[in-house]
Amino acid sequence: MSLLPSKILYLKKLTSAAKDFLSKHPNGQVIVWGDLKQDEERIWFPETFEEFKALVWRHILIPFEVGQNADEIKDFIEGAQLVLHEFSDFKIKKIENLLSHLAHFQSFQEGRAFKGAFKGKRAVICGAGPSIETIERVLKQGDLLLAAGSGIKLLVDRGISPDFGVIIDPEPYSENYLKTCDIPCFFQPRTSSKILKTMTRPPIFMGSGDEFPLEDALLCSSGIEPYFFNAGWNAATFAYAIAQFLGCEEIVQVGVDLKEKRKDFRQAKIWYEEFQNNDSLLKANESEILVKTPFHLSEEIAELKKALSEENPYLREAELICLKLYDLLLIPLWQVFQPLFEGREGEDFNLHRHLFFQQVVQEYSDAFLS
């Protein structure tokens, strides 16, 4: 967020206090949180972005409304909600997909090898939105055609074979994809294993869209160098980033119809606006906790589960720090969810943390040990 309003009034419901506040503070904003306690209704003076972020995360699970001309505030809150949603299953689905990819394919093509391979070309990105009906008029000879997500099947059904497919959804509708796909496709670890298994060619590994240490460790222990590639919010933004990376100078989008009502579409529009150049696309992984030796997830989960089964909820930190999954799994997840537990008066913060660790380990045990 570039600018913060000078004052924010946050309320349980819209009252006359909002009008009075805005009449006195023309540059202020009103946020209405759904179920605040009466004594929490107050005028707030955020001096830093961190203060504003702390307020947002404290109420992240509560429905909200904002006043007029508060798009920046709304975008940030919705972006935070989407981040929390991405972690709602503790990244279990993402890890399941990755393990399936590693087991199914003997090798992947390296996406970084394609950098600048189509320099000067015009790229046409085709999604599955209604404007795909114009693809025949838009597509010109010599164009590089990238099909995003379920746009792959729609193009093939129209007799058009894209040069590359781009897939990233972790749980898409299988009927929207080809049963057998002979098109080279870029992917990231979160991509649905069901869809990736339809590929007849080795898929093209294009880094990870976020930095999750457990995922990086699994890649590294399998001989694959992990790195960050800015894929944005969906298959269309991923395709756009790839077109830039390939060196395309002009990028045209067809069937990419961003509907305002979907949070991820609104965040995608923001991503396009903030997207600058290739320098922001690719970043080497500089983590110091990568596992470069064989890494057996089930064994590590069992060891962690045993350590957390102790009756003492205040297990000494030193006993957990020695376990690989402490840094690879527990701490990264806790950093996301920790703000939800902060500021609760009269509650034991350390106990919340311990119970959170137990819940994570139990869900990973259910997913990977059963």
N, C-alpha and C positions, 0 to 999 in steps of 0.2 A: 504494500500500500504506500503510495507516494505521499499522500497528505492525510492527516487526521483532522476531523472537525475539532474546533477549539473546545467544545463542550458537548457532552452526550447526556441526554435524559433517558433513563431506562425505566419502564413502568410495567406493572402487571396488566393493565388495560389502558386504552386511550381515555384520557380524562381532560378536563379543562386545563389541567396543569400543563399539558403539552402545548396548547395554544399560548398560554402565558409564557412558557419557556421560550418558544420560538420567536415570540414578539420581542423578547429581551435579548435573544441570542440568534441573530439572523444566520450566522454561520454554523449553528449547532445542528444536531440531528437527534431524532427520537428512535429508540429501539424498543419494541414492545415484546417482552418475553412472556410466554404463556402462563407460567405458574409461580412467579416470584412470591416470596413472603412479603407481607405489607411493609415490613421495616427495611426491605431491600430497595424500595422505590426511592430513588434519589438522583440528584444531578451529579454527574461524574466528570471529572476533569482529567482526561488522559494526557499525560505529559510525554509518554513514549509509546512506540509501537508495541513494546513488550507488555505494557499495561493493558492496552487494547486487546492484544492476543489472549492474555490471561482471562479477561472478562468473557471473551467469546468462548474459550474452551470450558470455562466454568458452567456455561449454560448451553453447551453444544447440543445436548439432547432435547432441548426445549424448543417447541415451535416458536417462530418469531415473525415479526413484521417490522419494516423500517419506514421512516417518513419519506417525504418527497426528496428527490435529488440526492438519494443516498445509495446509488448503484454500487459505489466502491465498497461501502460497508457490506451491502448485501452479497456482493461477489465474494468478498473475503470469508464471510460466514458460511456461505454455501460451499466454497472451496474446502474449508475446514471440515464440513460435514461429509463431503465426498472422500476426503483423506481418511476420516474415521471409518467410513463405510468400507474402504479398501482394506482396512485392518480388522474388520468386524469378525472374521473367522480366524484371526491371528495368522493370516497368510497361509493357512493349511492348503487351500485349493491350489494356490500358486506352487507350493512345494510338491504337491501331488502331480501337477502337470509336468513340472521339471523332471521329477524322477521317472515319469513315464517317457518323456522325450529321451532321456539318457539311456533308458533300457531298450527303446524301440529302434533308435538310429545308431549305426556304427560310427557315423561322423556327420558333422554339419559343415556347410560352406561358411567361410569367414566373411561376414558382411563388410568389415573394414577394407577388404581387398577391392571393393567396388568403388572406393572413393574417387570421384571425378571421372568415372568410366564413361559417362555420357555427357561430358562437358559441352555446353552450347546447345544441347537438344531442347526441344520443347516437351514438357511432360504434361500428360493428361491424367489426372487422378479421377477414377470413377468409383463412386459409392453406390449405395442401393436406394437412394432417395428418388422421389418422383422425377426430378430433372434428368434422370438417366435416359429418358425418352429422347433427349436431344443429342445423345452420344454420336450418332452417325453424322450429324451435321457439324459437330465440333471437331471430331477426330480427323486429322490430316495425315497424309503419307509422310513417313519419317518421324512421326511423334513417338515418344516413349510412353506406353500405356501402362499405368499402375492401377490394379484393381484392389480396392480397399474392402476387406471383410467379405460380407455376403454379396458385394458387387461382382465378385469373381464368377459366381454361378449365373448371375443375371446377364453378364456379358457373354459367357459361353452359350447360354440359351438363345442369345441373339445372333450367334454365329461369329462372335468376335473373340479372338484369343489374345488376352493381355500379355505383355512382355514379362511382367512380374505381378505376383499377388502379394498382398500385405495383410497379415492376420495377427490379431493381438487379443481378441476377446477370450476370457477364461472359461466362460460358460455360454456360448452362443446356441441358437437353435440349429441343430444339425441339418434339418431339412432345408435350410437356407444355403447350404454348402454342397459342393460336388461330392459324390460318393467316392470317386477316384479323380485325383487332381494331378495332371502332368505339367503343371505350370510352376516354375521356380518361385518360391514364396519366402519373403522375409518374415521373421518371427522373433518374439522375445519369450523368455521362460514362462511367463504367465499365460501364454497362448494355450487354448484348449488342446489337450492331448488327443481327444477324439478327432478333431479337425486336422491336426498335424499328421496323424496316422494315415490320412487319405492321400498324402503326398507320395508320388512315385519317384521323386528326385530328392536328394538330400536338401533339406530346408536351409535357408540362409540365416545364420545366427547374427542378430543385430543388437547385442548387448542387453542391458536391463533398463527398464524405465524408472526404476527407483533403486536405492541402495539398501538391500536387505542382507545383512551379513551371512545368514544361514544359506541363502540362495547362492551367494558368492562362494562360500566354502564348498558347497556341493559341486559347483562348476569346476572350481579349482582342483578339487580332489579327483575329478574325472579328466583332468588334462586340458580343460577349456579355460582360457584366460577371461575372467569377468571384467566388464567395463560398463560404464553408464552411457546410454544413448537416449537423448531427449525425444521420447516418442509422443509426448503430449497426452491427450485424454482418451483417444479412440483410434480406430483404424485409419480414419481420414487424416488426423493430425500426424500419425505415424508415417503414412504414405507421403505427406507433404515434407516431413523432415528427411525422409529417404531421398526424395526427388532433389532436395537441396544438396544432400550429401553426394549424390551421384553427379552433381555438377550442372544440373538443368538450369538454364537461365530464365526460362518462362514456365510458369506452372498454371495450368488451367484445371479447374475442378468442376466435375459434372456428377450429379447424383449426391452431392454433399449439401444437404438441406438442413441447416442447423435450426431446429425448432426451439423457440424461446422457452417453452415450458419445461424442458428437460435441463436439469442442473448441469449434467456433463456437457451438453451442447453449449450452454452459456459459458462454461469454463473453457471449452474448446475455442470459442470466439475470442476470449481473452488471450488464450495461448497464441492464436494467430497474430493478434495485435502486438504481443510482446516478443514474438519470434524475430530474431535479428539476423544472425548469420551462422555459418557452419561452426564457428568457434564455440557456440553454446550447445552444439549437438553432442559432441563426443568428449568423454572425460575418462582418463585412466583410473582404475580403482587403486586408491592409496591406503586402503585399510591395512592395519598391522595385525589383524586377527584372522587372516585367511588361513585355511587349513590346506597345506600343500602335500599332505600325506593321505593315504586312504582313509576315508571318513564314513563310518557306518552309522547312519542316522538312528536306526532302531536301538543299537547298543547305547548310544549317547542318551537317548530318551529314557531308556530303562535305568541308566545310572542316575540321571537327574531325578527321575520319579522316586527312586529309592532314597535319595538325599532329602527330598522334600516331604517324605512320608513321616519324618520325625515328628513326635508330638509337640515339641517345643516350637512355637510359631516364630520365635526370635532366633532362628538358626543363625549362627555366626556367619557373617558375610564371607569370611575367609574360607569356609567350607564349601561355599557355592562357587566362589571365584575360580577355584581349581578346575571346575568342569567346563568343557568346551562350550556347551549350550548356554552357559550363563552370559557370555559376551555375544554369542552368535544369535541367540533367540530371546532370552528373557529381558535383557537390558534394552535392546532395540524396541521391543513391544512395550515395555514399561515407559519408555520415553514418550511414546505416543499417547498412552492412556493415563499417565500420571496426572496431567492437569485436571482430569475428572474427579480426582480424589483430594485435590488441594483445597484448602480453605474451609474444610468441614470442621467446625468447632466441636470440641468434645469427643472427637473420634480418633482412634489410634491409627495414624498414618502408616506406621511400619507394619501393623497387622493387615491393613488393606493391601499393602505391597506383597506380603507373604501369601495371602489368599489369592491374589491375582496370579502370582507365580504358580500356585497349585492348580488354578483353573487352566492356565496355558498348558501345563504339563499333562493334565488329565485329557484335554482335548487332543493333544498331539499323540498321547498314548492310544486313545480310541481310534485315531486315524491311521497310525503307523505300526502299532503293536498287536492289533487284533487280527 
